[in-house]
Amino acid sequence: MATRILRPSNLQPISRAFGSTRTHLHPQAPRDITSFLRTFSTTYRNHAPSTMSDALVQAAQARRTIYQLGKNSPVSDSKVEELVNAAILNVPSSFNTQSTRLVVVLREEHEKLWDIAIEAFGALVASGAVPEEVFKNQTLPKLQGFKAAHGTVLFYEDPAHIQGFKEKFSAYADKFEPWADHSNAMHQYFLWTALESVGFGANLQHYNPLIDAKVAEQWSLPAEWRLVAQLVFGSPEAQAGEKTQKPIEDRVKIFGKL
Ligand SMILES: Cc1cc2nc3c(=O)[nH]c(=O)nc-3n(C[C@H](O)[C@H](O)[C@H](O)COP(=O)(O)O)c2cc1C
């Protein structure tokens, strides 16, 4: 039976930038993932090993889906770039294939992305594939909500980087694509958590493959890159919704525990 939970009790509600009332990390937790990791190697590893796991859990608890997003950025663009680079450098991939590609669009470029999605749906309405009422009442407001945010990270896979491995390790040939998707998802999770740790709100979307061709054309991206997901981020303008949890005991088994 599902259990309803509210916010984690060990998190302190503090007002965030831009008047948001969203819950943030504990005030004593490191402000963001990259500075935390930097500090960890010099401080936490030697003196307080539990602090690292506490901070990771707090960052994981603070990551939520936020749909109401605005255009204010709590950090500089360089900070966003730093986090994106940290993802690309530190997230693992099977056989170290490093096939994930990240594209970040900010401000007007971000708006162009969601205009592309709106136009793509417009074409589906024109062809009769999507009813006009559904588009007007559901899809369009949702897409306009994404457009109202500050930026989007586009997560791609470059198949060229797994092709050689498929041939070389033929016994695993059919595994390289799912493994690439696993690694891509790790990039998504890292950045979702990291962007929220610096004060953004974010939500994960999947408008691929509908928008792939137009997006590739707009930003001159290689046509063979496969779009996997879009992480929309901006100033959090509302709290995350309530979240139900299935019982832990149905989902976790530990053997050999003392
Ligand atoms: C693999 C994956 C795919 C998702 N796809 C979408 C999506 O296409 N659209 C969307 O609005 N949310 C999407 N979500 C968000 C989930 O609905 C959300 O994470 C879940 O309900 C738990 O809420 P939380 O993120 O606040 O913890 C996705 C999440 C994951 C992990």
PDBQT file of the ligand as one rigid body, heavy atoms in Angstrom, charges set to zero:
ROOT
HETATM    1  C1  LIG A 301      13.090   8.327 -16.540  1.00  0.00    +0.000 C 
HETATM    2  C2  LIG A 301      12.113   9.414 -16.193  1.00  0.00    +0.000 A 
HETATM    3  C3  LIG A 301      11.301   9.927 -17.164  1.00  0.00    +0.000 A 
HETATM    4  C4  LIG A 301      10.434  10.991 -16.871  1.00  0.00    +0.000 A 
HETATM    5  N1  LIG A 301       9.710  11.553 -17.881  1.00  0.00    +0.000 NA
HETATM    6  C5  LIG A 301       8.931  12.627 -17.615  1.00  0.00    +0.000 A 
HETATM    7  C6  LIG A 301       8.243  13.285 -18.661  1.00  0.00    +0.000 A 
HETATM    8  O1  LIG A 301       8.370  12.937 -19.839  1.00  0.00    +0.000 OA
HETATM    9  N2  LIG A 301       7.457  14.348 -18.337  1.00  0.00    +0.000 N 
HETATM   10  C7  LIG A 301       7.323  14.782 -17.052  1.00  0.00    +0.000 A 
HETATM   11  O2  LIG A 301       6.615  15.755 -16.820  1.00  0.00    +0.000 OA
HETATM   12  N3  LIG A 301       7.987  14.167 -16.028  1.00  0.00    +0.000 NA
HETATM   13  C8  LIG A 301       8.778  13.111 -16.291  1.00  0.00    +0.000 A 
HETATM   14  N4  LIG A 301       9.466  12.498 -15.273  1.00  0.00    +0.000 N 
HETATM   15  C9  LIG A 301       9.293  12.977 -13.883  1.00  0.00    +0.000 C 
HETATM   16  C10 LIG A 301       8.572  11.971 -12.997  1.00  0.00    +0.000 C 
HETATM   17  O3  LIG A 301       7.188  11.970 -13.271  1.00  0.00    +0.000 OA
HETATM   18  C11 LIG A 301       8.874  12.353 -11.540  1.00  0.00    +0.000 C 
HETATM   19  O4  LIG A 301      10.276  12.292 -11.354  1.00  0.00    +0.000 OA
HETATM   20  C12 LIG A 301       8.186  11.425 -10.555  1.00  0.00    +0.000 C 
HETATM   21  O5  LIG A 301       6.795  11.598 -10.579  1.00  0.00    +0.000 OA
HETATM   22  C13 LIG A 301       8.690  11.647  -9.132  1.00  0.00    +0.000 C 
HETATM   23  O6  LIG A 301       8.547  13.004  -8.739  1.00  0.00    +0.000 OA
HETATM   24  P1  LIG A 301       9.802  13.862  -8.284  1.00  0.00    +0.000 P 
HETATM   25  O7  LIG A 301      10.660  14.091  -9.497  1.00  0.00    +0.000 OA
HETATM   26  O8  LIG A 301       9.245  15.124  -7.721  1.00  0.00    +0.000 OA
HETATM   27  O9  LIG A 301      10.566  13.070  -7.255  1.00  0.00    +0.000 OA
HETATM   28  C14 LIG A 301      10.352  11.475 -15.551  1.00  0.00    +0.000 A 
HETATM   29  C15 LIG A 301      11.181  10.925 -14.565  1.00  0.00    +0.000 A 
HETATM   30  C16 LIG A 301      12.057   9.935 -14.886  1.00  0.00    +0.000 A 
HETATM   31  C17 LIG A 301      12.967   9.397 -13.803  1.00  0.00    +0.000 C 
ENDROOT
TORSDOF 0
